[in-house]
Amino acid sequence: MPRDSANPKVKRHRLRRLVRLLAATSVLFLLAAGALLGYLYNKPLPPIGDDIRSKLLDSRGNVLTTFTTDGRSRDPVALSQIAPQLIQATLAVEDRKFYDHSGFDLKGMARAVLANVEAGKRSQGASTLTQQLARNLYLTHEKTWTRKSKEALYTMQLEMKYSKTEILSMYLNEIYYGHGAYGIEAAARMYFGKAAADLTLAESAMLAGIPKGPTYYSPYTHLENAKKRQGIILSAMVEVGDITAVQARAAAQETLSFKPQGQKNTTVLAPYFRDYVRGLVLDTLHISSDELELGGLNVYTTLDPDMQQAAEEAVDKEMDAASELETALVSIDPRTGYIKAMVGGKNYRTNQFNHALATTRQPGSSFKPIMYLTALSSKTMTGLSVFNSQPTLFHYDNNRKTYQPKNFGDKYLGEINMRQAIAASDNIYAVNTIMKIGADKVAEMAARMGIGSPLQSVPSLALGTSPVSPLEMASAFAVIGGGGIRQPATAILKITDSKGNLIYEAPQDQGEKVVEPAAAYVLTRLMEGVFESGGTGNRVASIIKRPVAGKTGTTDTDGWMVGFTPELSTAVWVGYDKGRDIATSDGRRAAPIFAEFTEKALANVPPKIFPIPDGVVSVYINPQSGKLATAACPEKELETFISGTEPTEYCDQHGAGGETAPAEGSPGAADPGKGEHSLWNDIKRWWMN
């Protein structure tokens, strides 16, 4: 009997021990959980997004884009800049309890486990938006327990450190929507050509379905799958009460207008310029790739956002998106050397090669002004120097070699001067010039003007047979437009670290004097004739309402228009990547791009004449004799010369008594009331137009 009476005591004792053990275990679990939560709360997350990505800023200090390790072009937007129906569609299909859970949907996980057990395989997942964000930001998509445990820890940290609004914003700006589009803004631009804020219900439901399977649900590759997924999302939105069944049916039946795949769709301004700056930072300034991508640097650049926009719009307008013809545009401020705009191709998405830096393109006749500047600055020739434009066999290298150039269309003009030769792009005159002054001196001048590519000192150099880059050509013409002063082409103004400390600043260069300002100005006046009647740029002259000087150039494979105003020196190139010959119509695309860009880029800048430096003399001459015009001369033209190179003899071809009688006004000053090409009439035309 005593043994029987002891059993209840033993059972109660064991029960108390079990309760104590459970209580102690619970306390230990709570303490461990608290310690873990405290540790996770205080432990910093790996840096993400704009916390570590170095930024590229334009000339106004605005952020253009960021440098990324994966090469993606991101354009993050706030939730207020995303269509509300896109947000609703995403939550309805991906995470309906997003605002109620703390990172994990336990009921959803339980349902997924039961469904997977019933199916005998993994058929459902239950990842919340926060879990998906943790995976996208920090982890790979491998299916291992290690990755799962890390994902859980990162999910808890995200929920602790960020609000639900911030998490949702990060998710929509990071998620992959297929075909290279990361983030909803890039996806909206790519698929529909509009901002995320402007998406309709049907478009929102379509895009919200893509992240589940960016390839399988892509409307470009599997439209039927995408439409079925869209229907599922619309039904989910009806279930949660975001829309009505009527709205869902209407959206499902709506015919969506997708942008053709492969069309330009990047939302990042100046992607080629960004890559150019990246190369300068790494190769020239010797900042490491890790520091650039993960150091939170601020790279301040010379790029003008309005001018860049004008450049991209001019290219879009004039280039055929379906053609393989490529293009490049570079524009430099000749007063500072600052690169204000750069387009390296017509579609960065399909071709990331920066043609603005390609040193393999022949400049053709656009190279001739460099040669003529050499001739003028040496004072061995003037704008009135005459050569006979006719088929000519030139001998060089001590008569051991010959060269026989031709004019385009075999058109020869006979006795012509430099102004006429520049306007008509006469090849015979150009080769006569280089034979007179020496090809080696022309090559030396080109190098001083900023052309670093190797040039062959042969007669054909006059016709631009040595390859150069558009950036080099824009730099060289900036010397002419800048009054003979070379300013180094500059893209980066300064770089600061994440704390604002200065780690690089562009040197304050006063520029290098290449030629006398008078020589640059005289050539400028001659080059303005390219846009006048009979000039090769005349057909785009009506687009430009300001003083402009330039030169066209065409080879079998390349088309050019290089020119300048007092504010901008711009080179435009067109051609094919694979060495294909260009058609005449292809080569003519460069000039309209140049004209459209120049006028729009300077739309808010009043037209200015080129400043007249000291050492310049303008006189009226008789175009037939090339001598000073007299009152008896029926024709008079105003010509500009470097002081001391102007004609000193008066025309004697128009009757007795006129030999020494000058035209009205002194030889050194223009008569504002006479002469078809008078300076006054030119100024009035530029200003009034």
Residue pairs with C-beta under 8 A, 6 or more apart in sequence:
37 156
37 160
40 153
40 156
40 157
40 160
41 157
41 160
41 161
43 157
45 138
45 154
45 157
45 158
45 161
46 137
46 138
47 294
48 137
48 138
48 170
49 76
49 170
49 173
49 174
50 66
50 76
51 296
52 293
52 294
52 295
52 296
53 66
53 67
53 68
53 293
53 294
53 296
54 66
54 67
54 291
54 292
54 293
54 294
54 295
54 296
54 297
54 298
54 299
55 63
55 64
55 65
55 66
55 67
55 297
55 298
55 299
56 63
56 64
56 65
56 66
56 67
56 274
56 277
56 299
56 301
57 63
57 64
57 298
57 299
57 300
57 301
58 64
58 301
58 303
58 304
58 305
58 308
59 301
59 302
59 303
59 304
59 305
59 338
59 340
59 493
60 305
61 300
62 305
64 268
64 269
64 270
64 274
64 301
64 303
64 305
65 73
65 74
65 75
65 268
65 269
65 270
65 271
65 274
66 74
67 274
67 278
67 292
67 293
67 299
68 74
68 293
69 293
69 294
72 180
72 182
73 186
73 266
73 267
73 268
73 271
74 173
74 182
74 183
74 186
74 268
75 183
75 185
75 186
75 267
75 268
76 169
76 173
76 183
76 185
77 173
77 183
77 184
77 185
77 195
77 196
77 197
78 169
79 87
79 165
79 168
79 169
79 172
81 185
81 195
81 196
81 197
82 172
82 184
82 185
82 196
82 197
82 199
83 196
83 197
83 198
83 199
83 200
83 204
85 199
85 200
85 201
85 204
85 205
85 242
85 243
86 172
86 184
86 196
86 199
86 204
86 207
86 208
87 168
87 172
88 204
88 237
88 240
88 242
88 243
89 204
89 205
89 207
89 208
89 233
89 234
89 236
89 237
89 242
90 129
90 171
90 172
90 208
91 98
91 129
91 168
91 240
92 208
92 233
92 236
92 237
92 239
92 240
92 242
93 208
93 209
93 212
93 232
93 233
93 236
94 129
94 132
94 208
94 211
95 105
95 128
95 129
96 236
96 240
97 105
97 107
97 108
97 128
98 128
98 129
98 130
98 164
98 168
99 164
101 128
102 156
102 159
103 128
103 130
103 131
103 155
103 156
103 158
103 159
104 128
104 131
104 152
104 155
105 126
105 128
108 126
108 128
109 126
111 124
111 126
112 124
112 125
112 126
115 123
115 124
116 122
116 123
116 124
127 135
128 155
129 167
129 168
129 171
130 155
130 158
130 159
130 167
130 171
131 151
131 152
131 155
132 171
132 175
133 158
133 167
133 170
133 171
133 174
134 151
134 154
134 155
134 158
135 141
135 147
135 151
136 171
136 174
136 175
136 176
137 154
137 170
137 174
138 150
138 154
139 147
139 150
139 151
139 154
140 147
158 167
159 167
162 170
172 183
172 184
173 183
173 184
173 185
174 182
174 183
175 182
175 183
175 184
175 211
176 182
176 211
176 214
177 183
177 184
177 186
177 187
177 190
177 191
177 207
177 210
177 211
177 214
178 187
178 210
178 214
178 215
178 217
178 218
178 220
179 190
179 214
179 218
179 220
179 261
180 190
180 349
181 187
181 189
181 190
181 191
181 265
184 196
184 207
185 195
185 196
185 267
186 265
186 266
186 267
187 196
187 207
187 210
188 194
188 195
188 196
188 198
188 199
188 203
188 207
189 195
189 265
189 266
189 267
190 259
190 265
191 203
191 206
191 207
191 219
191 258
191 259
192 199
192 203
192 256
192 257
192 258
192 259
193 259
193 263
193 265
199 207
200 251
200 254
201 234
201 243
201 247
201 251
202 230
202 251
202 252
202 254
202 256
203 256
205 230
205 233
205 234
205 237
205 251
206 219
206 226
206 229
206 230
206 256
208 233
209 217
209 226
209 229
209 230
209 232
209 233
210 217
210 218
210 219
210 226
210 229
212 229
213 225
215 221
215 222
216 222
216 225
217 225
217 226
217 229
218 226
219 226
219 227
219 256
219 258
220 258
220 261
227 252
230 251
230 252
231 252
234 243
234 248
234 251
234 252
235 248
237 243
237 248
238 244
238 245
238 248
243 251
259 265
262 347
262 349
262 350
263 321
263 347
263 349
264 316
264 321
264 346
264 347
264 348
264 349
265 349
266 348
266 349
268 274
269 305
269 308
269 309
269 312
270 303
270 308
270 312
270 341
270 342
270 343
271 348
271 352
272 342
272 343
272 344
272 345
272 348
272 352
272 354
272 356
273 301
273 303
273 308
273 339
273 341
273 342
273 344
273 491
275 344
275 352
275 354
276 342
276 344
276 354
276 356
276 357
276 491
277 299
277 301
277 491
277 492
278 292
280 491
280 492
281 287
281 292
281 299
281 492
281 495
282 288
282 289
282 292
285 492
285 495
285 504
287 297
287 495
287 503
287 504
291 297
295 497
295 498
296 497
296 498
297 495
297 496
297 497
297 498
297 503
298 495
298 496
298 497
298 498
298 500
299 492
299 495
300 492
300 493
300 494
300 495
300 496
301 339
301 491
301 492
301 493
302 333
302 336
302 338
302 339
302 340
302 490
302 491
302 492
302 493
303 339
303 340
303 341
303 342
303 491
304 340
304 341
304 601
306 601
307 331
307 340
307 341
307 568
307 601
308 340
308 341
308 342
308 343
310 341
310 596
310 597
310 600
310 601
310 603
311 329
311 331
311 341
311 342
311 343
311 597
311 601
312 343
313 596
313 600
314 329
314 592
314 593
314 596
314 597
314 600
315 327
315 329
315 343
315 346
315 593
316 346
317 596
318 589
318 592
318 593
318 596
319 325
319 327
319 346
319 574
319 589
319 593
321 346
321 347
324 576
324 577
324 578
324 580
325 346
325 574
325 575
325 576
325 582
325 586
325 589
326 345
326 346
326 351
326 355
326 574
326 575
326 576
326 577
327 343
327 345
327 346
327 355
327 572
327 573
327 574
327 589
327 590
327 593
328 343
328 344
328 345
328 354
328 355
328 356
328 358
328 470
328 571
328 572
328 573
329 341
329 342
329 343
329 356
329 470
329 570
329 571
329 572
329 573
329 593
329 594
329 597
330 339
330 341
330 342
330 343
330 356
330 470
330 471
330 473
330 474
330 570
330 571
331 339
331 340
331 341
331 342
331 474
331 568
331 569
331 570
331 571
331 597
331 601
332 338
332 339
332 340
332 474
332 475
332 478
332 489
332 568
332 569
332 570
333 340
333 478
333 567
333 568
333 569
334 477
334 478
334 479
334 480
334 481
334 482
334 487
334 564
334 566
334 567
334 568
334 569
335 482
335 487
335 567
336 487
336 490
337 475
337 478
337 486
337 487
337 488
337 489
337 490
337 509
337 511
338 490
338 491
339 489
339 490
339 491
340 568
340 601
341 570
341 597
341 601
342 354
342 356
342 471
343 356
344 353
344 354
344 355
344 356
344 357
345 351
345 352
345 353
345 354
345 355
351 577
353 577
355 361
355 470
355 573
356 469
356 470
356 471
356 573
357 469
357 470
357 471
358 469
358 470
359 453
359 467
359 468
359 469
359 472
360 467
361 467
361 468
361 469
361 470
361 557
361 558
361 573
361 575
362 464
362 465
362 466
362 467
362 468
362 555
362 557
362 558
363 464
363 467
363 468
363 473
363 553
363 558
363 560
363 562
364 463
364 464
364 553
364 554
364 555
364 558
364 560
365 425
365 427
365 430
365 463
365 464
365 536
365 551
365 552
365 553
365 554
365 560
366 464
366 473
366 551
366 552
366 553
366 560
366 561
366 562
366 571
367 446
367 461
367 462
367 463
367 464
367 466
367 468
367 473
367 553
368 422
368 425
368 430
368 462
368 463
368 464
368 551
368 553
369 422
369 477
369 480
369 523
369 527
369 551
370 442
370 445
370 446
370 449
370 451
370 476
371 430
371 433
371 434
371 437
371 442
371 445
371 461
371 462
372 381
372 418
372 422
372 433
372 523
372 526
373 445
373 449
373 480
373 515
373 519
373 520
373 523
374 437
374 441
374 442
374 445
375 381
375 385
375 418
375 433
375 436
375 437
376 382
376 383
376 519
376 522
376 523
376 642
377 445
377 515
377 516
377 519
378 437
378 441
379 642
379 644
379 645
380 436
380 437
381 418
381 433
381 436
381 437
382 418
382 522
382 641
382 642
382 645
382 646
383 417
383 418
383 419
383 522
383 525
383 526
383 639
383 640
383 641
384 417
384 418
384 419
384 621
384 626
384 639
384 647
385 417
385 418
386 415
386 416
386 417
386 626
387 415
387 416
387 421
387 428
387 429
387 432
387 433
388 414
388 415
388 428
389 407
389 412
389 413
389 414
389 415
389 416
389 421
389 426
389 428
389 429
390 412
390 414
390 428
391 404
391 406
391 412
391 428
392 404
392 405
392 428
392 431
392 432
393 402
393 403
393 404
394 402
394 403
394 404
394 405
394 431
394 435
394 459
395 401
395 402
396 402
396 403
396 435
396 458
396 459
403 431
403 458
403 459
403 460
405 427
405 428
405 430
405 431
405 459
405 460
405 463
406 427
407 426
407 427
407 428
408 425
408 427
408 554
412 428
413 420
413 424
413 426
416 424
416 426
416 429
417 626
418 429
418 433
418 526
419 526
419 529
419 639
420 426
421 429
421 430
422 526
422 527
422 529
422 530
422 551
423 529
423 530
423 532
423 534
423 535
423 536
424 534
424 535
424 536
425 536
425 551
425 552
427 462
427 463
430 462
430 463
431 459
431 460
431 462
431 463
433 462
434 442
434 459
434 461
434 462
435 459
439 456
439 457
439 458
439 459
439 461
439 462
440 457
442 455
442 457
442 461
442 462
443 455
443 456
443 457
443 461
445 514
445 515
446 455
446 476
447 455
448 486
448 512
448 514
449 475
449 476
449 479
449 486
449 514
450 472
450 475
450 476
450 478
450 479
450 486
450 488
450 489
451 468
451 472
451 473
451 475
451 476
452 472
453 466
453 467
453 468
453 469
453 472
454 466
455 461
455 466
456 465
456 466
458 465
464 553
464 555
470 571
470 572
470 573
471 489
471 571
473 560
473 562
473 571
473 573
474 489
474 562
474 569
474 570
474 571
475 486
475 489
475 569
477 550
477 562
477 563
477 564
477 569
477 570
477 571
478 486
478 487
478 489
478 564
478 569
479 485
479 486
479 514
479 515
479 520
480 520
480 523
480 524
480 527
480 549
480 564
480 569
481 520
481 524
481 549
481 564
481 565
481 566
481 568
481 569
481 610
482 511
482 520
482 569
483 517
483 520
483 521
483 611
483 613
484 513
484 514
484 515
484 516
484 517
484 519
484 520
485 511
485 512
485 513
485 514
485 517
486 511
486 512
486 513
486 514
487 509
487 511
488 509
490 506
492 504
492 506
493 505
493 506
494 502
494 504
494 505
494 506
495 502
495 503
495 504
495 505
496 502
496 503
497 503
516 615
516 642
517 613
517 614
517 615
518 613
518 614
518 615
518 616
518 642
518 643
519 642
520 613
521 610
521 611
521 612
521 613
521 616
521 640
522 616
522 640
522 641
522 642
524 549
524 610
525 549
525 610
525 640
527 549
527 550
527 551
527 563
528 547
528 548
528 549
529 535
530 536
530 537
530 538
530 549
530 550
530 551
530 552
530 563
531 537
531 538
531 540
531 541
531 544
531 548
531 549
531 550
532 538
532 541
535 541
536 551
536 552
537 550
537 551
537 552
537 561
537 563
537 591
539 591
540 591
540 592
540 594
540 595
543 592
543 595
543 596
543 599
544 595
544 598
544 599
545 599
545 607
545 686
545 689
546 565
546 598
546 599
546 602
546 607
546 608
546 686
547 565
547 566
547 607
547 608
547 609
547 610
547 682
547 686
548 563
548 564
548 565
548 598
549 563
549 564
549 565
549 610
550 561
550 562
550 563
550 564
550 594
551 560
551 561
551 562
551 563
552 560
552 561
552 590
552 591
553 559
553 560
553 561
553 562
554 560
554 587
556 581
556 582
557 575
557 576
557 579
557 580
557 581
557 582
558 573
558 574
558 575
558 582
558 587
559 573
559 574
559 575
559 582
559 586
559 587
559 588
559 589
559 590
560 571
560 572
560 573
560 574
560 590
561 571
561 572
561 590
561 591
561 593
561 594
562 569
562 570
562 571
562 572
562 594
563 569
563 570
563 594
563 598
564 570
565 598
565 602
565 608
566 608
566 609
566 610
566 611
567 602
567 605
567 608
568 598
568 601
568 602
570 594
570 597
570 598
572 590
572 591
572 593
572 594
572 597
573 590
574 582
574 586
574 587
574 589
574 590
574 593
575 582
575 586
576 582
607 686
607 687
609 682
609 683
609 686
615 642
615 643
616 640
616 641
616 642
616 643
617 640
617 641
617 642
617 643
617 646
617 668
618 638
618 639
618 640
618 641
618 668
618 669
618 670
618 679
619 628
619 638
619 639
619 641
619 646
619 647
619 667
619 668
620 628
620 629
620 636
620 637
620 638
620 639
620 663
620 665
620 667
620 670
620 671
620 674
620 675
621 627
621 628
621 629
621 636
621 637
621 639
621 647
621 651
622 628
622 629
622 630
622 633
622 635
622 636
622 637
622 651
622 653
622 654
623 635
623 637
624 635
624 651
624 653
625 651
625 652
625 653
626 647
627 647
627 649
627 650
627 651
627 652
628 647
628 648
628 649
628 650
628 651
628 662
628 663
628 667
629 635
629 636
629 637
629 650
629 651
629 662
629 663
630 650
630 651
630 654
630 658
630 659
630 660
630 661
630 662
630 663
631 658
631 661
631 662
631 663
631 664
632 651
632 654
632 655
632 657
632 658
632 661
633 651
633 653
633 654
633 658
633 663
634 654
636 663
636 674
636 675
637 675
637 676
637 677
638 670
638 675
638 677
638 678
638 679
639 646
646 667
650 658
650 659
650 660
650 661
650 662
651 658
652 658
652 659
663 671
663 674
664 671
664 673
664 674
665 671
670 678
670 679
670 680
671 678
672 678
672 679
672 680
672 681
673 680
675 681
